[in-house]
């Protein structure tokens, strides 16, 4: 197995926990923290390969929990854009070096940190419902950031937050969207040779922290102030992103 220090294992475990908590308690709002944290110790390609099978398993449970509550009409609009984004993201992962990918992940992390700090998405004031072109652009960007850094949440939420969807329908629609996107990423990851014995072994060792994070999201956070946990995750995202940009430069 790929040699990792105790610190690396601890940070990777924390990254998986945060991802699981995000899925169950925040609807994926904290997604994207895992990859920048883990990339501090592992190569970007190894990190995304380790995380993808774990995310796919999480997706199955998410879709099951909101079965048939999604908006078919919205999925028909956004899924094609998400698939195009996967292709573009895979092209970037296949062409650029690890150093450049680190920089890309770092930039994505810092941008998403700024979005959360200054509530950029919430500041949008829609005078009319966004159209299909805007929806497909958001979905495409989401596909790209999801492929590169498993951080596709914010771009697609820019569009879906502007739609008049019931809460359960909103969560169910995002769950199906990312189930399809994550499943779609399996093809280019396989073609690019990301999945190795090392990546699968590391994923197997870290997989236990995914359901534990989900359990924590459902139960432990009932007694922990949400804003404190949210602030901590945002800080981790920004710090790790800036470190990756520094390394890339």
BALUMFI-700776 format. One record per atom (N, C-alpha, C): x, y, z. Coordinates in steps of 0.02 Angstrom, whole numbers, padded with zeros to 5 digits, always signed. Layout:
N
XYZ ...
END
This chain:
249
+00042-00060+00000 +00000+00000+00000 +00044+00062+00000 +00018+00116-00029 +00053+00180-00030 +00070+00201+00042 +00134+00219+00054 +00155+00237+00121 +00127+00305+00140 +00096+00308+00199 +00066+00370+00225 +00085+00378+00298 +00099+00440+00318 +00114+00454+00388 +00050+00451+00429 +00059+00448+00495 +00002+00448+00540 -00039+00512+00531 -00004+00568+00522 -00038+00632+00512 -00080+00630+00449 -00053+00601+00396 -00090+00596+00332 -00154+00555+00341 -00148+00498+00376 -00207+00457+00388 -00259+00495+00429 -00237+00532+00479 -00284+00570+00522 -00320+00624+00482 -00282+00660+00440 -00312+00714+00400 -00361+00684+00349 -00343+00628+00318 -00388+00595+00270 -00451+00571+00304 -00445+00544+00364 -00504+00522+00401 -00550+00580+00417 -00521+00636+00438 -00560+00697+00452 -00595+00721+00389 -00560+00719+00332 -00590+00740+00269 -00651+00698+00251 -00646+00631+00261 -00702+00587+00247 -00759+00601+00296 -00743+00613+00359 -00795+00628+00409 -00834+00691+00390 -00797+00743+00370 -00829+00806+00351 -00874+00795+00290 -00850+00755+00243 -00890+00740+00183 -00954+00704+00202 -00949+00655+00247 -01009+00619+00269 -01057+00663+00307 -01031+00706+00350 -01073+00753+00387 -01108+00800+00340 -01070+00824+00289 -01099+00870+00240 -01157+00838+00203 -01149+00775+00184 -01201+00740+00146 -01265+00733+00187 -01259+00717+00251 -01318+00702+00291 -01348+00763+00326 -01305+00812+00343 -01330+00869+00383 -01337+00934+00344 -01297+00943+00292 -01296+01007+00257 -01313+01002+00184 -01337+00944+00162 -01356+00935+00092 -01298+00946+00044 -01237+00930+00067 -01179+00938+00023 -01150+01008+00022 -01175+01053+00066 -01151+01122+00065 -01077+01128+00083 -01051+01079+00120 -00980+01080+00138 -00938+01036+00092 -00970+01011+00039 -00933+00969-00008 -00874+01007-00037 -00821+00971-00054 -00763+01003-00082 -00707+01014-00031 -00722+01003+00033 -00670+01011+00084 -00621+00952+00082 -00647+00892+00068 -00607+00832+00071 -00546+00832+00026 -00556+00848-00038 -00501+00844-00086 -00443+00891-00070 -00455+00956-00056 -00399+01000-00039 -00361+00976+00022 -00396+00952+00073 -00362+00928+00133 -00317+00868+00117 -00345+00819+00082 -00308+00758+00067 -00251+00771+00018 -00259+00820-00027 -00208+00835-00077 -00146+00866-00045 -00151+00888+00018 -00092+00912+00053 -00042+00856+00064 -00066+00794+00063 -00022+00736+00078 -00017+00686+00020 -00067+00685-00024 -00067+00637-00079 -00074+00673-00146 -00057+00638-00199 -00064+00668-00266 -00138+00679-00282 -00154+00730-00322 -00224+00744-00338 -00260+00684-00369 -00225+00649-00414 -00256+00592-00448 -00271+00535-00399 -00227+00524-00351 -00239+00472-00301 -00297+00492-00256 -00300+00556-00238 -00354+00579-00193 -00423+00570-00224 -00431+00593-00286 -00497+00588-00318 -00516+00515-00330 -00465+00473-00343 -00479+00401-00353 -00500+00368-00288 -00471+00389-00232 -00490+00362-00166 -00561+00383-00147 -00577+00445-00160 -00642+00472-00138 -00701+00449-00180 -00691+00439-00245 -00748+00426-00289 -00789+00365-00270 -00760+00307-00257 -00801+00249-00237 -00841+00262-00173 -00810+00298-00126 -00844+00315-00064 -00903+00361-00077 -00894+00410-00120 -00948+00456-00138 -01005+00419-00173 -00988+00372-00216 -01040+00334-00252 -01083+00295-00204 -01052+00266-00152 -01091+00229-00102 -01136+00277-00063 -01110+00335-00045 -01150+00385-00010 -01210+00406-00053 -01198+00413-00119 -01251+00434-00164 -01310+00385-00165 -01294+00321-00163 -01347+00269-00164 -01394+00279-00105 -01366+00290-00046 -01408+00300+00013 -01447+00366+00009 -01416+00417-00021 -01450+00481-00028 -01511+00477-00074 -01503+00443-00130 -01559+00435-00177 -01614+00392-00146 -01594+00340-00111 -01643+00296-00078 -01685+00334-00027 -01652+00380+00010 -01687+00418+00062 -01739+00466+00032 -01728+00489-00030 -01774+00537-00062 -01803+00508-00126 -01818+00444-00125 -01840+00409-00185 -01902+00441-00216 -01897+00457-00281 -01950+00484-00322 -01976+00553-00300 -01937+00588-00259 -01957+00655-00237 -01923+00710-00278 -01883+00689-00326 -01845+00737-00366 -01887+00769-00421 -01861+00822-00451 -01894+00855-00507 -01867+00828-00572 -01908+00790-00607 -01887+00761-00671 -01873+00816-00722 -01915+00868-00721 -01907+00923-00769 -01839+00957-00760 -01819+00970-00698 -01755+01003-00687 -01697+00957-00705 -01703+00893-00690 -01649+00846-00706 -01638+00841-00781 -01692+00845-00820 -01685+00843-00893 -01646+00903-00918 -01650+00959-00882 -01615+01020-00903 -01541+01018-00883 -01527+00995-00821 -01459+01002-00794 -01413+00942-00807 -01440+00883-00815 -01397+00825-00823 -01353+00828-00886 -01379+00850-00944 -01334+00854-01003 -01274+00900-00991 -01286+00956-00958 -01231+01002-00943 -01180+00970-00897 -01204+00932-00847 -01160+00898-00801 -01115+00848-00837 -01143+00813-00885 -01105+00763-00923 -01051+00797-00966 -01069+00853-00997 -01019+00892-01036 -00962+00914-00989 -00981+00936-00929 -00931+00957-00880 -00883+00901-00861 -00909+00840-00855 -00866+00782-00840 -00813+00774-00894 -00834+00780-00957 -00787+00772-01013 -00733+00826-01010 -00753+00888-00998 -00704+00943-00995 -00657+00934-00935 -00686+00914-00878 -00644+00904-00818 -00595+00847-00828 -00618+00793-00859 -00574+00736-00872 -00517+00755-00919 -00533+00797-00969 -00482+00821-01015 -00428+00860-00977 -00450+00903-00931 -00402+00942-00891 -00359+00896-00848 -00390+00846-00817 -00353+00800-00774 -00303+00759-00815 -00320+00744-00877 -00277+00703-00919 -00220+00742-00950 -00229+00807-00959 -00180+00848-00995 -00130+00882-00947 -00156+00909-00892 -00113+00948-00848 -00075+00904-00798 -00019+00930-00775 +00023+00894-00726 -00008+00897-00657 +00019+00857-00610 -00005+00858-00541 +00002+00928-00511 +00057+00963-00529 +00068+01030-00503 +00012+01077-00525 -00007+01073-00588 -00061+01116-00613 -00128+01096-00582 -00139+01031-00574 -00202+01008-00544 -00207+01032-00472 -00151+01030-00435 -00150+01057-00367 -00171+01130-00367 -00144+01168-00413 -00162+01239-00417 -00236+01248-00433 -00263+01208-00478 -00334+01212-00495 -00378+01196-00435 -00360+01143-00398 -00398+01125-00338 -00393+01180-00286 -00334+01210-00280 -00325+01265-00232 -00368+01325-00249 -00371+01342-00313 -00412+01399-00335 -00486+01385-00322 -00509+01325-00339 -00578+01306-00327 -00594+01311-00252 -00549+01286-00210 -00560+01288-00138 -00565+01359-00112 -00520+01403-00134 -00521+01473-00110 -00584+01509-00134 -00603+01499-00196 -00664+01530-00223 -00725+01508-00183 -00729+01443-00168 -00786+01418-00130 -00785+01443-00058 -00724+01452-00030 -00719+01481+00037 -00747+01553+00037 -00727+01592-00013 -00752+01661-00017 -00827+01663-00026 -00853+01616-00066 -00926+01611-00075 -00961+01600-00008 -00933+01556+00033 -00965+01541+00097 -00956+01597+00147 -00898+01630+00146 -00886+01684+00193 -00930+01744+00179 -00938+01761+00115 -00974+01821+00097 -01044+01807+00069 -01064+01743+00071 -01132+01723+00050 -01148+01751-00020 -01102+01739-00067 -01110+01767-00134 -01172+01741-00168 -01185+01676-00161 -01245+01648-00194 -01309+01677-00164 -01309+01687-00098 -01369+01713-00066 -01382+01786-00085 -01330+01820-00108 -01338+01891-00126 -01369+01900-00196 -01374+01845-00233 -01406+01850-00298 -01479+01869-00290 -01502+01915-00328 -01572+01936-00325 -01603+01925-00394 -01642+01871-00400 -01671+01853-00465 -01735+01892-00476 -01739+01928-00531 -01800+01964-00549 -01845+01919-00591 -01817+01865-00615 -01857+01816-00653 -01822+01749-00647 -01856+01696-00663 -01828+01629-00659 -01771+01621-00710 -01712+01596-00688 -01657+01586-00735 -01676+01536-00789 -01652+01547-00850 -01671+01505-00906 -01629+01442-00913 -01644+01404-00965 -01611+01340-00976 -01536+01348-00992 -01518+01402-01028 -01448+01413-01044 -01407+01422-00980 -01432+01463-00935 -01398+01474-00872 -01393+01409-00832 -01447+01371-00833 -01448+01307-00797 -01394+01260-00823 -01388+01257-00890 -01339+01211-00920 -01267+01234-00908 -01257+01300-00906 -01190+01325-00891 -01171+01308-00819 -01217+01319-00772 -01205+01302-00702 -01190+01227-00695 -01230+01186-00730 -01220+01114-00726 -01153+01093-00756 -01133+01126-00810 -01069+01110-00842 -01012+01127-00795 -01014+01187-00764 -00962+01206-00717 -00960+01158-00658 -01019+01137-00636 -01024+01089-00582 -00991+01023-00601 -01002+01001-00663 -00970+00940-00687 -00895+00945-00688 -00870+01003-00709 -00797+01014-00711 -00767+01012-00641 -00795+01053-00595 -00767+01056-00527 -00777+00991-00489 -00829+00954-00505 -00840+00889-00474 -00788+00839-00498 -00772+00841-00563 -00723+00794-00591 -00653+00809-00565 -00635+00873-00560 -00568+00892-00540 -00559+00886-00464 -00610+00906-00425 -00601+00912-00353 -00660+00885-00312 -00705+00847-00343 -00765+00823-00307 -00799+00880-00271 -00804+00938-00304 -00832+00998-00273 -00883+01030-00320 -00933+00991-00340 -00981+01016-00389 -01041+01050-00359 -01047+01052-00293 -01107+01078-00261 -01122+01151-00276 -01077+01198-00258 -01093+01269-00266 -01116+01291-00335 -01084+01270-00390 -01107+01293-00455 -01179+01274-00472 -01198+01211-00459 -01266+01191-00477 -01317+01221-00428 -01295+01234-00366 -01341+01263-00317 -01357+01336-00334 -01312+01369-00370 -01327+01438-00393 -01391+01438-00433 -01400+01387-00475 -01460+01382-00516 -01520+01356-00475 -01510+01301-00441 -01567+01269-00407 -01595+01311-00350 -01552+01351-00318 -01577+01394-00265 -01624+01447-00291 -01620+01463-00355 -01664+01514-00384 -01730+01485-00407 -01737+01419-00405 -01799+01386-00426 -01846+01377-00367 -01909+01375-00381 -01960+01368-00329 -01973+01294-00315 -01924+01261-00284 -01930+01190-00268 -01943+01181-00193 -01985+01133-00177 -01995+01115-00107 -01929+01087-00080 -01920+01091-00014 -01857+01071+00017 -01837+01000-00002 -01882+00952+00006 -01866+00882-00008 -01853+00872-00083 -01891+00908-00125 -01880+00902-00197 -01812+00931-00216 -01793+00985-00184 -01727+01017-00195 -01671+00968-00178 -01674+00939-00118 -01622+00893-00095 -01620+00830-00139 -01679+00804-00157 -01683+00744-00198 -01655+00757-00268 -01668+00815-00296 -01643+00832-00362 -01567+00836-00363 -01538+00868-00312 -01465+00871-00308 -01436+00801-00296 -01470+00760-00257 -01445+00692-00244 -01441+00651-00308 -01493+00655-00350 -01493+00618-00413 -01441+00647-00461 -01436+00713-00464 -01387+00745-00508 -01317+00720-00493 -01298+00720-00429 -01230+00700-00411 -01220+00624-00413 -01274+00587-00407 -01268+00514-00416 -01249+00499-00488 -01282+00533-00535 -01266+00523-00606 -01196+00550-00623 -01180+00609-00597 -01114+00639-00612 -01058+00595-00584 -01065+00574-00521 -01012+00532-00491 -01006+00465-00527 -01062+00436-00546 -01059+00373-00584 -01026+00385-00652 -01042+00442-00683 -01012+00459-00748 -00937+00468-00743 -00912+00491-00686 -00841+00503-00678 -00801+00438-00675 -00835+00383-00661 -00800+00319-00658 -00767+00302-00725 -00801+00319-00780 -00775+00303-00847 -00709+00338-00862 -00705+00405-00857 -00641+00437-00872 -00587+00420-00820 -00606+00410-00757 -00556+00392-00707 -00525+00324-00724 -00567+00278-00746 -00541+00212-00767 -00496+00219-00829 -00519+00259-00877 -00481+00268-00939 -00414+00302-00926 -00412+00347-00877 -00350+00383-00862 -00305+00344-00814 -00328+00286-00791 -00288+00244-00748 -00282+00269-00677 -00332+00306-00653 -00330+00333-00585 -00338+00278-00533 -00380+00228-00548 -00392+00175-00499 -00335+00125-00500 -00303+00117-00443 -00247+00071-00435 -00259+00029-00373 -00215-00019-00362 -00220-00059-00301 -00213-00014-00240 -00167+00034-00243 -00157+00080-00187 -00221+00120-00173 -00251+00148-00225 -00310+00190-00215 -00368+00150-00185 -00377+00089-00208 -00431+00047-00183 -00418+00025-00111 -00355+00011-00094 -00338-00008-00026 -00349+00050+00023 -00328+00109+00002 -00337+00168+00045 -00411+00183+00054 -00449+00178-00002 -00521+00189+00002 -00555+00140+00049 -00534+00077+00046 -00563+00026+00090 -00548+00041+00163 -00488+00066+00178 -00470+00083+00247 -00508+00144+00273 -00522+00191+00229 -00556+00253+00249 -00632+00249+00245 -00658+00197+00213 -00730+00193+00200 -00772+00194+00264 -00745+00167+00319 -00783+00165+00381 -00802+00234+00406 -00762+00284+00388 -00775+00352+00412 -00833+00386+00375 -00853+00358+00318 -00909+00387+00281 -00975+00377+00318 -00995+00315+00337 -01057+00308+00376 -01052+00339+00444 -00991+00340+00473 -00983+00373+00538 -00997+00448+00532 -00972+00477+00478 -00986+00548+00465 -01060+00560+00454 -01093+00514+00418 -01165+00520+00409 -01204+00517+00474 -01183+00471+00517 -01215+00465+00583 -01204+00529+00624 -01143+00555+00622 -01128+00617+00658 -01171+00675+00632 -01180+00677+00566 -01220+00730+00537 -01292+00728+00561 -01319+00667+00570 -01388+00660+00590 -01399+00668+00665 -01349+00652+00705 -01359+00650+00777 -01315+00698+00817 -01249+00694+00806 -01205+00734+00848 -01215+00809+00837 -01227+00829+00775 -01234+00900+00761 -01297+00931+00790 -01340+00889+00818 -01399+00917+00852 -01379+00955+00915 -01321+00938+00943 -01299+00971+01005 -01239+01016+00993 -01212+01016+00931 -01156+01060+00914 -01183+01118+00871 -01171+01180+00891 -01195+01237+00851 -01172+01232+00779 -01220+01234+00733 -01205+01226+00662 -01154+01277+00637 -01160+01339+00660 -01117+01392+00633 -01043+01380+00651 -01030+01348+00709 -00961+01335+00727 -00930+01282+00682 -00968+01229+00670 -00942+01176+00627 -00934+01203+00556 -00983+01242+00533 -00980+01270+00465 -00920+01316+00457 -00906+01357+00509 -00849+01403+00507 -00783+01364+00506 -00779+01310+00545 -00718+01270+00546 -00705+01239+00478 -00756+01210+00448 -00748+01178+00383 -00728+01229+00329 -00757+01289+00333 -00740+01341+00285 -00668+01363+00293 -00646+01368+00355 -00576+01387+00368 -00528+01334+00342 -00544+01271+00354 -00502+01216+00328 -00499+01218+00252 -00555+01233+00221 -00558+01236+00148 -00512+01291+00122 -00517+01350+00152 -00476+01406+00130 -00402+01397+00142 -00384+01372+00201 -00313+01363+00218 -00281+01311+00173 -00315+01255+00164 -00287+01202+00121 -00283+01226+00049 -00333+01265+00026 -00331+01292-00042 -00273+01338-00053 -00260+01383-00006 -00204+01430-00012 -00137+01393-00011 -00133+01340+00031 -00071+01300+00033 -00060+01265-00035 -00111+01240-00066 -00105+01206-00131 -00084+01256-00185 -00111+01316-00183 -00092+01368-00232 -00018+01385-00222 +00003+01392-00159 +00073+01406-00144 +00118+01351-00171 +00099+01289-00160 +00139+01232-00185 +00143+01232-00261 +00087+01250-00293 +00085+01250-00367 +00130+01305-00396 +00136+01360-00359 +00176+01416-00383 +00250+01407-00367 
END
